[in-house]
Every structure is written in structure tokens, then in C-alpha cells.
Amino acid sequence: MMKRLAVAVASAAARITSLLGPDAMRTIARFNKYVTNPVQRLWAPHLPYYAVIEHTGRKSGKGYRTPVMAFIEDGGIAVMLNYGTESDWVRNVQAAGTATVVHRGRRYHLTGPRIVSADSPDLPSAARTAGTGARSALHGTLSTAPPAES
């Protein structure tokens, strides 16, 4: 059931992306950053096919929490980049080479993040078949995150 919902959401995103084009999608991304994301951060870390990426700003050093649609399978993660590779969170994760992923209430350590083609065989099968319309994905390896420092 949840997989079908994730595929339906991804398909709707693909249709919107193809209709609006990349410039409009960047405008939507900016809107989401300040309006939609604060709400999504409340539930995204608890649902299948969603996660929160915790990362550090490459210039500011400030901590950020970005909700994403995530496909996690066999110790790997794929986040389809509907808004392109220039999103701040993508650039932050790539610059740091690491991030924390919160998925279904569990914390993971993300290493080796890289941009791959949306049809890459390195991606989990659910990500390749979701049909998001994204041209690329952020892919990396997950391991159980060490406990947060107090």
C-alpha cells in the first residue's frame, strides 16, 4: 500500500516537473524550503519512502534538516532530485561527504554521497521504477548512526 502511495506521489511529481520545467521547479523548491518543509519535518522521519536529511551548511556551518522522498534498500539510499542538483541540501551533503538520515524513526550515517543518473543500476529498484521524472538522484551508503552526543 505505502509503496503504491510513494509511486503515485513520485508520478505526480514527474508530471508537475515536465509541465513546469526546471525554472519553475526551482521556484517551488524555494517556496517549499520556507513553507512546506517545516511541516513535513514533523512526519517525514516516521513514514516509509520519506526521510529527513540532517546536514551542515557548507558556508554557514549551521545545522539543517531537510525532508525528502527517500528509497532505502540493502544499505543504500536514493533521493530523486526533482529540483535538480543545485539544491542547497544536495550541495551541502556533497561538500561534507556525509550526513545523517532519519528514516522510520531510526538514525543512519550517510557516506559516499554522489549524483547518479535516475536509471542507474546502483539505485534501489523502487527508485528506478518510481517514475519521478527526475534526471538524477543522490545515492549513498547507509550504516547505523552512532548515538547523538549529549
Secondary structure as UniProt FT lines:
FT   HELIX           2..31
FT   HELIX           32..36
FT   HELIX           37..43
FT   HELIX           44..46
FT   TURN            48..49
FT   STRAND          50..56
FT   TURN            58..60
FT   STRAND          63..73
FT   TURN            74..75
FT   STRAND          76..80
FT   TURN            82..83
FT   TURN            85..86
FT   HELIX           88..96
FT   STRAND          98..103
FT   TURN            104..105
FT   STRAND          106..117
FT   TURN            118..119
FT   TURN            121..122
FT   HELIX           125..129
FT   STRAND          136..144
//
